Amino acid sequence: MLKKGKISIMHKDLSEILITKDQIEKRVKELALEISEDYKGKDVFFIGVLKGCFLFISDLVKHLKIETNIDFMMISSYEGKQSTGIVRILLDLKQPIDGKDVIIVEDIVDTGLTINYLTKALKTRKPKSIEVCTLLNKPSCRKINVNLKYVGFDIPDKFVVGYGLDYKEFYRNLPYVGVLKDEVI
């Protein structure tokens, strides 16, 4: 969000700012404290789901008070704004997770199909535990029940961009989460 005096200027392709930069910063710190408390004295293996999680996981780990190891996966299940229902792993982990406490870090969970697929696939690698941390949750879009231990914000069924989330690889750099105008999609 740009500042001009005291007036906030929203990106021209957005209809509204759903979650401000300040709200995100506050909630990310809270999530980091929750995770740090829950995993006190443990080494935690974080798996960031690219590309959308990159800002979220970066900010999250800065505030953790525990030892961490981080790796990334790239998963694809979307074309444009629609889920295809088919999940593909485009980039896999470089490190083993067997016997480790794992937290998957996602930008958004909507239908639940991708995170369900990923959780099941990772469980075959025999981690000690596996949990999910997502910045955004769209419970009204759920097609399959999934367990989300750490949730930043529940949001309505709107197409959102910013803070790592994109539309056709644009808008990831916005410091807030906004709703994309229908005519842009």
C-alpha atoms as a printed R data frame, in Angstrom:
    type eleno elety resid chain resno       x       y       z
1   ATOM     1    CA   MET     A     1   0.000   0.000   0.000
2   ATOM     2    CA   LEU     A     2   1.450   3.339  -0.972
3   ATOM     3    CA   LYS     A     3   1.209   6.252   1.423
4   ATOM     4    CA   LYS     A     4   0.540   9.768   0.214
5   ATOM     5    CA   GLY     A     5   0.387  11.872   3.324
6   ATOM     6    CA   LYS     A     6  -2.186  10.036   5.413
7   ATOM     7    CA   ILE     A     7  -4.124   8.696   2.433
8   ATOM     8    CA   SER     A     8  -3.613   5.036   1.471
9   ATOM     9    CA   ILE     A     9  -3.574   4.318  -2.238
10  ATOM    10    CA   MET     A    10  -4.830   0.911  -3.337
11  ATOM    11    CA   HIS     A    11  -3.619  -0.782  -6.528
12  ATOM    12    CA   LYS     A    12  -5.858   0.189  -9.472
13  ATOM    13    CA   ASP     A    13  -6.771  -3.461 -10.236
14  ATOM    14    CA   LEU     A    14  -8.251  -4.079  -6.777
15  ATOM    15    CA   SER     A    15 -11.787  -3.523  -5.588
16  ATOM    16    CA   GLU     A    16 -10.800  -3.499  -1.903
17  ATOM    17    CA   ILE     A    17  -8.010  -4.178   0.553
18  ATOM    18    CA   LEU     A    18  -9.145  -7.184   2.565
19  ATOM    19    CA   ILE     A    19  -6.205  -7.430   4.998
20  ATOM    20    CA   THR     A    20  -3.815  -4.550   5.607
21  ATOM    21    CA   LYS     A    21  -0.044  -4.725   5.911
22  ATOM    22    CA   ASP     A    22  -0.307  -3.932   9.639
23  ATOM    23    CA   GLN     A    23  -2.880  -6.689  10.208
24  ATOM    24    CA   ILE     A    24  -0.648  -9.193   8.402
25  ATOM    25    CA   GLU     A    25   2.451  -8.198  10.379
26  ATOM    26    CA   LYS     A    26   0.591  -8.507  13.698
27  ATOM    27    CA   ARG     A    27  -0.939 -11.889  12.878
28  ATOM    28    CA   VAL     A    28   2.316 -13.370  11.512
29  ATOM    29    CA   LYS     A    29   4.050 -12.468  14.788
30  ATOM    30    CA   GLU     A    30   1.202 -14.102  16.743
31  ATOM    31    CA   LEU     A    31   1.445 -17.281  14.661
32  ATOM    32    CA   ALA     A    32   5.217 -17.409  15.197
33  ATOM    33    CA   LEU     A    33   4.703 -17.135  18.963
34  ATOM    34    CA   GLU     A    34   2.063 -19.902  18.914
35  ATOM    35    CA   ILE     A    35   4.345 -22.211  16.939
36  ATOM    36    CA   SER     A    36   7.328 -21.363  19.151
37  ATOM    37    CA   GLU     A    37   5.320 -22.274  22.261
38  ATOM    38    CA   ASP     A    38   3.935 -25.498  20.763
39  ATOM    39    CA   TYR     A    39   7.373 -26.651  19.592
40  ATOM    40    CA   LYS     A    40   9.542 -25.360  22.445
41  ATOM    41    CA   GLY     A    41  12.725 -27.425  22.672
42  ATOM    42    CA   LYS     A    42  12.132 -29.102  19.296
43  ATOM    43    CA   ASP     A    43  13.689 -28.696  15.877
44  ATOM    44    CA   VAL     A    44  10.974 -28.017  13.350
45  ATOM    45    CA   PHE     A    45  11.170 -28.679   9.622
46  ATOM    46    CA   PHE     A    46   9.210 -26.060   7.666
47  ATOM    47    CA   ILE     A    47   8.071 -26.830   4.144
48  ATOM    48    CA   GLY     A    48   7.125 -23.751   2.172
49  ATOM    49    CA   VAL     A    49   4.763 -24.282  -0.727
50  ATOM    50    CA   LEU     A    50   5.988 -22.052  -3.547
51  ATOM    51    CA   LYS     A    51   5.490 -19.580  -4.941
52  ATOM    52    CA   GLY     A    52   2.743 -17.991  -2.882
53  ATOM    53    CA   CYS     A    53   4.219 -18.634   0.555
54  ATOM    54    CA   PHE     A    54   7.565 -16.899   0.034
55  ATOM    55    CA   LEU     A    55   6.731 -13.628   1.831
56  ATOM    56    CA   PHE     A    56   4.713 -15.360   4.543
57  ATOM    57    CA   ILE     A    57   7.324 -17.994   5.414
58  ATOM    58    CA   SER     A    58  10.097 -15.395   5.341
59  ATOM    59    CA   ASP     A    59   8.283 -13.162   7.818
60  ATOM    60    CA   LEU     A    60   7.110 -16.113   9.927
61  ATOM    61    CA   VAL     A    61  10.540 -17.656  10.517
62  ATOM    62    CA   LYS     A    62  12.038 -14.275  11.458
63  ATOM    63    CA   HIS     A    63   9.842 -14.259  14.553
64  ATOM    64    CA   LEU     A    64  10.263 -17.895  15.639
65  ATOM    65    CA   LYS     A    65  12.001 -18.640  18.934
66  ATOM    66    CA   ILE     A    66  12.871 -22.250  18.006
67  ATOM    67    CA   GLU     A    67  15.415 -24.056  15.838
68  ATOM    68    CA   THR     A    68  14.228 -24.468  12.264
69  ATOM    69    CA   ASN     A    69  15.091 -26.146   9.029
70  ATOM    70    CA   ILE     A    70  13.427 -24.936   5.840
71  ATOM    71    CA   ASP     A    71  12.878 -26.507   2.452
72  ATOM    72    CA   PHE     A    72  10.469 -25.787  -0.372
73  ATOM    73    CA   MET     A    73   8.102 -27.595  -2.695
74  ATOM    74    CA   MET     A    74   6.275 -26.294  -5.719
75  ATOM    75    CA   ILE     A    75   2.824 -27.675  -6.327
76  ATOM    76    CA   SER     A    76   0.444 -26.872  -9.161
77  ATOM    77    CA   SER     A    77  -3.323 -27.288  -9.133
78  ATOM    78    CA   TYR     A    78  -4.548 -24.029 -10.663
79  ATOM    79    CA   GLU     A    79  -4.983 -22.584 -14.124
80  ATOM    80    CA   GLY     A    80  -5.863 -18.903 -13.917
81  ATOM    81    CA   LYS     A    81  -8.345 -18.597 -11.067
82  ATOM    82    CA   GLN     A    82  -9.756 -22.144 -11.239
83  ATOM    83    CA   SER     A    83  -8.531 -25.261  -9.480
84  ATOM    84    CA   THR     A    84  -8.030 -28.081 -11.959
85  ATOM    85    CA   GLY     A    85  -8.507 -30.722  -9.256
86  ATOM    86    CA   ILE     A    86  -5.246 -32.314 -10.407
87  ATOM    87    CA   VAL     A    87  -2.241 -31.768  -8.149
88  ATOM    88    CA   ARG     A    88   1.269 -31.967  -9.582
89  ATOM    89    CA   ILE     A    89   4.578 -31.713  -7.715
90  ATOM    90    CA   LEU     A    90   6.820 -29.441  -9.780
91  ATOM    91    CA   LEU     A    91   9.655 -29.138  -7.232
92  ATOM    92    CA   ASP     A    92  10.297 -31.654  -4.461
93  ATOM    93    CA   LEU     A    93  12.170 -31.459  -1.171
94  ATOM    94    CA   LYS     A    94  15.948 -31.715  -1.188
95  ATOM    95    CA   GLN     A    95  16.091 -33.049   2.388
96  ATOM    96    CA   PRO     A    96  14.493 -36.094   4.039
97  ATOM    97    CA   ILE     A    97  11.756 -35.503   6.640
98  ATOM    98    CA   ASP     A    98  11.611 -38.921   8.293
99  ATOM    99    CA   GLY     A    99  11.346 -38.621  12.093
100 ATOM   100    CA   LYS     A   100  10.960 -34.820  11.960
101 ATOM   101    CA   ASP     A   101   8.236 -32.475  13.203
102 ATOM   102    CA   VAL     A   102   6.989 -30.889   9.982
103 ATOM   103    CA   ILE     A   103   4.928 -27.760   9.407
104 ATOM   104    CA   ILE     A   104   3.669 -27.112   5.882
105 ATOM   105    CA   VAL     A   105   3.437 -23.367   5.223
106 ATOM   106    CA   GLU     A   106   0.808 -22.357   2.653
107 ATOM   107    CA   ASP     A   107  -0.384 -18.998   1.393
108 ATOM   108    CA   ILE     A   108  -4.037 -20.036   1.076
109 ATOM   109    CA   VAL     A   109  -6.238 -23.087   1.563
110 ATOM   110    CA   ASP     A   110  -9.557 -23.067  -0.258
111 ATOM   111    CA   THR     A   111 -10.896 -26.356  -1.668
112 ATOM   112    CA   GLY     A   112  -8.526 -28.342   0.551
113 ATOM   113    CA   LEU     A   113  -7.605 -30.671  -2.316
114 ATOM   114    CA   THR     A   114  -3.995 -29.509  -2.672
115 ATOM   115    CA   ILE     A   115  -3.154 -29.515   1.034
116 ATOM   116    CA   ASN     A   116  -4.867 -32.892   1.474
117 ATOM   117    CA   TYR     A   117  -2.832 -34.364  -1.381
118 ATOM   118    CA   LEU     A   118   0.398 -32.855  -0.090
119 ATOM   119    CA   THR     A   119  -0.183 -33.968   3.503
120 ATOM   120    CA   LYS     A   120  -0.903 -37.537   2.421
121 ATOM   121    CA   ALA     A   121   2.143 -37.606   0.143
122 ATOM   122    CA   LEU     A   122   4.421 -36.292   2.895
123 ATOM   123    CA   LYS     A   123   3.058 -38.756   5.486
124 ATOM   124    CA   THR     A   124   4.470 -41.588   3.353
125 ATOM   125    CA   ARG     A   125   7.924 -40.129   4.106
126 ATOM   126    CA   LYS     A   126   7.418 -40.960   7.806
127 ATOM   127    CA   PRO     A   127   7.692 -37.593   9.589
128 ATOM   128    CA   LYS     A   128   7.278 -37.608  13.380
129 ATOM   129    CA   SER     A   129   4.357 -35.164  13.012
130 ATOM   130    CA   ILE     A   130   2.887 -32.979  10.306
131 ATOM   131    CA   GLU     A   131   0.792 -29.819  10.692
132 ATOM   132    CA   VAL     A   132  -0.365 -27.024   8.406
133 ATOM   133    CA   CYS     A   133   0.111 -23.279   8.796
134 ATOM   134    CA   THR     A   134  -1.735 -21.114   6.290
135 ATOM   135    CA   LEU     A   135  -1.961 -17.370   6.009
136 ATOM   136    CA   LEU     A   136  -5.439 -17.475   4.464
137 ATOM   137    CA   ASN     A   137  -8.301 -19.916   4.827
138 ATOM   138    CA   LYS     A   138 -11.447 -19.953   2.668
139 ATOM   139    CA   PRO     A   139 -13.676 -22.404   4.559
140 ATOM   140    CA   SER     A   140 -16.692 -21.685   2.309
141 ATOM   141    CA   CYS     A   141 -14.809 -23.191  -0.659
142 ATOM   142    CA   ARG     A   142 -13.883 -26.458   1.039
143 ATOM   143    CA   LYS     A   143 -14.471 -29.623  -1.003
144 ATOM   144    CA   ILE     A   144 -12.607 -31.865   1.425
145 ATOM   145    CA   ASN     A   145 -12.155 -31.560   5.172
146 ATOM   146    CA   VAL     A   146  -8.572 -30.699   6.163
147 ATOM   147    CA   ASN     A   147  -6.892 -30.023   9.482
148 ATOM   148    CA   LEU     A   148  -5.309 -26.579   9.668
149 ATOM   149    CA   LYS     A   149  -3.525 -26.072  12.976
150 ATOM   150    CA   TYR     A   150  -2.359 -22.491  12.385
151 ATOM   151    CA   VAL     A   151  -4.557 -20.064  10.448
152 ATOM   152    CA   GLY     A   152  -3.781 -16.407   9.853
153 ATOM   153    CA   PHE     A   153  -7.149 -15.224   8.595
154 ATOM   154    CA   ASP     A   154 -10.452 -16.743   7.508
155 ATOM   155    CA   ILE     A   155 -11.592 -14.919   4.384
156 ATOM   156    CA   PRO     A   156 -14.713 -14.925   2.196
157 ATOM   157    CA   ASP     A   157 -14.887 -16.500  -1.255
158 ATOM   158    CA   LYS     A   158 -13.212 -13.687  -3.153
159 ATOM   159    CA   PHE     A   159 -10.248 -13.831  -5.534
160 ATOM   160    CA   VAL     A   160  -7.368 -12.336  -3.580
161 ATOM   161    CA   VAL     A   161  -3.852 -11.240  -4.487
162 ATOM   162    CA   GLY     A   162  -0.918  -9.651  -2.727
163 ATOM   163    CA   TYR     A   163   1.559 -10.667  -0.030
164 ATOM   164    CA   GLY     A   164   2.780 -13.521  -2.230
165 ATOM   165    CA   LEU     A   165  -0.532 -14.427  -3.870
166 ATOM   166    CA   ASP     A   166  -0.770 -13.821  -7.592
167 ATOM   167    CA   TYR     A   167  -2.923 -13.758 -10.642
168 ATOM   168    CA   LYS     A   168  -0.925 -14.854 -13.697
169 ATOM   169    CA   GLU     A   169   2.294 -14.147 -11.729
170 ATOM   170    CA   PHE     A   170   1.411 -10.496 -10.985
171 ATOM   171    CA   TYR     A   171   0.533  -8.711  -7.707
172 ATOM   172    CA   ARG     A   172   2.727 -10.901  -5.437
173 ATOM   173    CA   ASN     A   173   4.678  -7.838  -4.279
174 ATOM   174    CA   LEU     A   174   1.704  -5.967  -2.802
175 ATOM   175    CA   PRO     A   175   2.250  -5.607   0.967
176 ATOM   176    CA   TYR     A   176  -1.410  -6.333   1.741
177 ATOM   177    CA   VAL     A   177  -4.099  -8.799   0.585
178 ATOM   178    CA   GLY     A   178  -6.631  -7.311  -1.799
179 ATOM   179    CA   VAL     A   179  -9.586  -8.431  -3.877
180 ATOM   180    CA   LEU     A   180  -8.945  -8.419  -7.613
181 ATOM   181    CA   LYS     A   181 -11.608  -6.680  -9.721
182 ATOM   182    CA   ASP     A   182 -13.724  -9.096 -11.778
183 ATOM   183    CA   GLU     A   183 -12.941  -7.250 -15.016
184 ATOM   184    CA   VAL     A   184  -9.199  -7.895 -14.501
185 ATOM   185    CA   ILE     A   185  -9.689 -11.660 -14.318
